[in-house]
Amino acid sequence: MSFAQYMDIALYDESVGFYATVGRAGRRGDFLTSPEVGPLFGALIARRLDEEWLALGSPETFVVVEFGAGPGTLARSIAFATPECGSALRYLMVERSSEQRALHADHLEGWTGDLEAAGVETFVRSVGPGPQFASSPIAPYGFTGVVLANELLDNLAFDIVRHDGAGNFERLDVHHVEDGLEFVVAPTEVSASLAPVLSSAAAGEWIPLQEHAVQWIMEAVDRVERGVVIVIDYGATTPEIAARPEMGWLRTFVGQERGGHPLDAPGACDITTDVAIDQLATACEPSKTTTQREFLQRLGIADLVDEGRRRWTEKASAPDVEALRARSRVGEAEALLESGGLGDFVVLEWTVEMRDEAADRSRNGR
Ligand SMILES: C[S@@+](CC[C@H](N)C(=O)[O-])C[C@H]1O[C@@H](n2cnc3c(N)ncnc32)[C@H](O)[C@@H]1O
């Protein structure tokens, strides 16, 4: 099987897949993501949602579809931040793993259920007091609002390919051998749209071919009638990824530690890659690309940290939970802005104006 097929089973198979069984984000989980650092990240995303809601003319129903919501931590922080768009908010956590969806209801006021397709349609078309939250493995089309994905694309199945400088490609397949699994090199073809991007990497270096992520972007942009798709992840260009020594872009994680070889113990660890932003751009050029540091600074992370410091100072002699939370913003901000860490993540935004049928046709017919 291809590496992408293998990875999809190793991460998502209902009975053995890492995310379907034991794996999750969080301090007590397998890796720390920005929402799991603390509530500050969610407070800033809430500001970005407000900005979008106002830009769209404050629609009475404002849909946010968070893909790969994991245990639902970002939604809880956004709810806690009480955004201005809250009264219009229909926030759907789309999560493939039912184990993780089962965690969404915890400490989330306004959670309405784990929905089937019909329930999702009703949820995103409903009008009335929000915020309302729901979960589903299924995402809707045709809404006004936001698609959000934090550290999803690095987890979508990818292949591993290289080129020889003369237009020929090879990929790593996964074969059964007596004592386990091993990589076998096989000739392969790549799509005309991705071949030039892959060929821009140094010949002979193995690189991730992220067709599922490209497909996901195309669908995400098509889902939104008016609004924005926001993707946050660790990313680089394909040539930069190819230059990482010893395929350093292909990583495994378990219990906050780097794991072993991705073919050892399938289902026992996370498998992830740096996201190739130039491959994503073949789906649709992003309207905006920034680092997480720039994105959070623009949204006023410094003000929130100063406010936290002030609140802590006021109550330092007899701190309550709120004062402790305020103080923790300082450390959270350091982690979220860190060079060589979360601060260097890329934030890609695709703004979707009123649907343009001609543009849709040209994108779909590429
Ligand atoms: C690295 S975790 C990120 C969790 C969360 N967004 C965070 O930042 O903490 C990726 C999550 O995406 C989920 N996932 C993977 N593919 C998905 C898909 N196609 N649709 C919805 N969820 C998906 C996985 O089950 C996993 O929970």
The ligand as an SDF file (V2000), in Angstrom:
LIG
                    3D

 27 29  0  0  0  0  0  0  0  0999 V2000
   -3.1870   17.2950   15.8080 C   0  0  0  0  0  0  0  0  0  0  0  0
   -4.8240   17.0760   16.2660 S   0  0  0  0  0  0  0  0  0  0  0  0
   -5.2610   18.7810   16.5000 C   0  0  0  0  0  0  0  0  0  0  0  0
   -6.3660   18.9810   17.4870 C   0  0  0  0  0  0  0  0  0  0  0  0
   -6.7440   20.4350   17.7290 C   0  0  0  0  0  0  0  0  0  0  0  0
   -7.1160   21.1220   16.5220 N   0  0  0  0  0  0  0  0  0  0  0  0
   -5.6340   21.1840   18.4240 C   0  0  0  0  0  0  0  0  0  0  0  0
   -5.0550   22.0810   17.8030 O   0  0  0  0  0  0  0  0  0  0  0  0
   -5.3440   20.8610   19.5920 O   0  0  0  0  0  0  0  0  0  0  0  0
   -5.6350   16.6950   14.7140 C   0  0  0  0  0  0  0  0  0  0  0  0
   -7.0690   16.2330   14.8650 C   0  0  0  0  0  0  0  0  0  0  0  0
   -7.6830   16.2080   13.5740 O   0  0  0  0  0  0  0  0  0  0  0  0
   -8.5640   15.0910   13.5080 C   0  0  0  0  0  0  0  0  0  0  0  0
   -8.8020   14.8180   12.0770 N   0  0  0  0  0  0  0  0  0  0  0  0
   -7.9610   14.2760   11.1850 C   0  0  0  0  0  0  0  0  0  0  0  0
   -8.5070   14.2330    9.9580 N   0  0  0  0  0  0  0  0  0  0  0  0
   -9.7240   14.7890   10.0610 C   0  0  0  0  0  0  0  0  0  0  0  0
  -10.7730   15.0710    9.1430 C   0  0  0  0  0  0  0  0  0  0  0  0
  -10.6530   14.7520    7.8600 N   0  0  0  0  0  0  0  0  0  0  0  0
  -11.8900   15.6600    9.6090 N   0  0  0  0  0  0  0  0  0  0  0  0
  -12.0100   15.9800   10.9170 C   0  0  0  0  0  0  0  0  0  0  0  0
  -11.0550   15.7260   11.8340 N   0  0  0  0  0  0  0  0  0  0  0  0
   -9.9260   15.1580   11.4230 C   0  0  0  0  0  0  0  0  0  0  0  0
   -7.8140   14.0290   14.2770 C   0  0  0  0  0  0  0  0  0  0  0  0
   -8.6710   12.9900   14.7220 O   0  0  0  0  0  0  0  0  0  0  0  0
   -7.2300   14.8490   15.4320 C   0  0  0  0  0  0  0  0  0  0  0  0
   -8.1000   14.8980   16.5200 O   0  0  0  0  0  0  0  0  0  0  0  0
  1  2  1  0
  2  3  1  0
  2 10  1  0
  3  4  1  0
  4  5  1  0
  5  6  1  0
  5  7  1  0
  7  8  2  0
  7  9  1  0
 10 11  1  0
 11 12  1  0
 11 26  1  0
 12 13  1  0
 13 14  1  0
 13 24  1  0
 14 15  1  0
 14 23  1  0
 15 16  2  0
 16 17  1  0
 17 18  1  0
 17 23  2  0
 18 19  1  0
 18 20  2  0
 20 21  1  0
 21 22  2  0
 22 23  1  0
 24 25  1  0
 24 26  1  0
 26 27  1  0
M  CHG  2   2   1   9  -1
M  END
$$$$
